[in-house]
Amino acid sequence: MIGYDAEYRADYTDNAFQSQSNENKVDELTHNYRLSFFGNLTGSRSKSDFIATMEYRDYQDDTSSDKALSSFLGSSEIALTSRTLSWYVADALGYFDSDPNLRFNTRDQERVNYFVTGPKVLYSIAADKDVGGKLFYTNHNRDGRDLDYDKLNLDMFWDQYLNIRDNWGVSLEHTLMLYPDEADRGDYTITDLNTYFTRKTQANIYSFTVGVSYLQTEDEKDDTSANFDVSLDHLFTRRTGLLLEAGYNLSDESVLQDTQLTQTGQFEATDESGLFYESRLGAKYYYKGVRSDFDFGGEARELEYVDGPQQSALLQNDHYTYSLYTNYKRFVGRSLDVGIGLEAGHKDYIDSEFEDTLYTTTLTMDYVMSRSLDLETKVEYFQGEGNLPSADGSTGDRSYDEYLISVGLHWDPYKSRRSRNEIDAFDLSVIN
């Protein structure tokens, strides 16, 4: 299937730039025009998916020129043998807002491109036993930054169903990260050996992963640590449940921060950079009804900076992050979908006096005007205080508040067909 959709959206903010005590807030209205093409092509020995987007931003002020942005997200898998061996190739081309602390776009986008390719192997030993692996090469290129890298990732696994409820497996992953000489980073390798177990009962889903990680940098520093992930998903009724999660892992935040590409071509961002040992604990209560959904929960994380392959980072201090959130969504009648979300987040640096808090309120309303035309409205309010970093890298005691209002028309003549034959979107986990 090949199709297209289009969108017009008006964005208004009362604070286009992060405000300090001695700065004036700047109002801004932006007209956004987007046209996207998508496709899902399946042959006898291949399967391909793509999303291509063109966007034009018309800024209603005298300080910025309008911008035309484009993005592409595509992947293809070609079978080299009838069942076992295939070759994967993918490309993700988008843009990245240079200041992750502003919720509204900064009008200073940088181009980002990922190219991924390599072989995949999957072999079924028996009906309940699978073995497989992949060897992927990734090239990351980003304009205006020294965060370019090449990555080679080898991932192998053995998976077995012990019975109708229990699933067990072993995985081995080896990652080689290579940075250019001018980059402010050093090369390193990470090897992870894990074993996992999952049990599904009528009321519970238990998941447990435990293993070891070995890190080695180009200056011959090394470190070995344990890692684990555990979760319990308990169903009180058919529609309500409680999800509990905990984990301790080694992660490269500077690699992960811009790997989640949306259909509009924008990469997500964080203000963390470098290697961290991450400890996390989370809980969520949820309800999934016929016409309404509801959840509330919280998460606590500790990030311990690894002093090795990252020579310098803006905020490399060890820190805690805490968040509480709740979301409610309801279908009203046959045409209206409304939702509200509340979130409070706090970050506290262990080795310094820096800390900041951000409160977020989100209201959404989607109205179905016809089979292919929707009216989409979103109102967000952000309020922050503390030591917030600015776009130039400086930090200081700041306060921040912003309204962001978006109203748009979304025309999608293929909406009903996509609901029955949804595109198998590009798996971004291969980048991570």
BELSULSUL-V325572 format. One record per backbone hydrogen bond with DSSP energy under -1.0 kcal/mol. NH is the residue of the N-H (numbers start at 1). CO is the residue of the C=O. If there is no record, write none. Layout:
<<NH	CO> <NH	CO>>
This chain:
<<3	38> <5	36> <6	411> <7	34> <8	409> <9	32> <10	407> <11	30> <12	405> <13	28> <14	403> <16	26> <23	20> <28	13> <30	11> <31	58> <32	9> <33	56> <34	7> <35	54> <36	5> <37	52> <38	3> <39	50> <40	1> <41	48> <43	46> <47	77> <48	41> <49	75> <50	39> <51	73> <52	37> <53	71> <54	35> <55	69> <56	33> <57	67> <58	31> <60	29> <61	59> <67	57> <69	55> <71	53> <72	93> <73	51> <74	91> <75	49> <76	89> <77	47> <78	87> <79	45> <80	85> <81	85> <86	120> <87	78> <88	118> <89	76> <90	116> <91	74> <92	114> <93	72> <94	112> <95	265> <96	110> <102	99> <110	96> <112	94> <113	141> <114	92> <115	139> <116	90> <117	137> <118	88> <120	86> <121	133> <122	84> <123	131> <125	129> <126	129> <129	126> <130	159> <131	123> <132	157> <133	121> <134	155> <135	119> <136	153> <137	117> <138	151> <139	115> <140	149> <141	113> <143	111> <145	142> <149	140> <150	178> <151	138> <152	176> <153	136> <154	174> <155	134> <156	172> <157	132> <158	170> <159	130> <160	168> <161	128> <162	166> <163	166> <167	198> <168	160> <169	196> <170	158> <171	194> <172	156> <173	192> <174	154> <175	190> <176	152> <177	188> <178	150> <183	180> <186	309> <188	177> <189	216> <190	175> <191	214> <192	173> <193	212> <194	171> <195	210> <196	169> <197	208> <198	167> <199	206> <200	165> <201	204> <205	233> <206	199> <207	231> <208	197> <209	229> <210	195> <211	227> <212	193> <213	225> <214	191> <215	223> <216	189> <217	221> <218	187> <220	217> <223	215> <225	213> <227	211> <228	248> <229	209> <230	246> <231	207> <232	244> <233	205> <234	242> <235	203> <236	240> <237	240> <241	286> <242	234> <243	284> <244	232> <245	282> <246	230> <247	280> <248	228> <249	278> <251	276> <253	274> <256	252> <257	253> <259	256> <261	259> <262	266> <265	262> <267	95> <276	251> <277	304> <278	249> <279	302> <280	247> <281	300> <282	245> <283	298> <284	243> <285	296> <286	241> <287	294> <288	239> <289	292> <293	329> <294	287> <295	327> <296	285> <297	325> <298	283> <299	323> <300	281> <301	321> <302	279> <303	319> <304	277> <306	275> <308	306> <319	303> <320	348> <321	301> <322	346> <323	299> <324	344> <325	297> <326	342> <327	295> <328	340> <329	293> <330	338> <331	291> <332	336> <336	332> <337	366> <338	330> <339	364> <340	328> <341	362> <342	326> <343	360> <344	324> <345	358> <346	322> <347	356> <348	320> <349	354> <350	318> <356	347> <357	385> <358	345> <359	383> <360	343> <361	381> <362	341> <363	379> <364	339> <365	377> <366	337> <367	375> <368	335> <369	373> <370	373> <374	410> <375	367> <376	408> <377	365> <378	406> <379	363> <380	404> <381	361> <382	402> <383	359> <384	400> <385	357> <386	398> <387	355> <388	386> <390	394> <393	390> <398	386> <400	384> <402	382> <404	380> <405	12> <406	378> <407	10> <408	376> <409	8> <410	374> <411	6> <412	372> <415	412> <418	414> <419	415> <421	417> <425	423> <430	427> <431	428>>
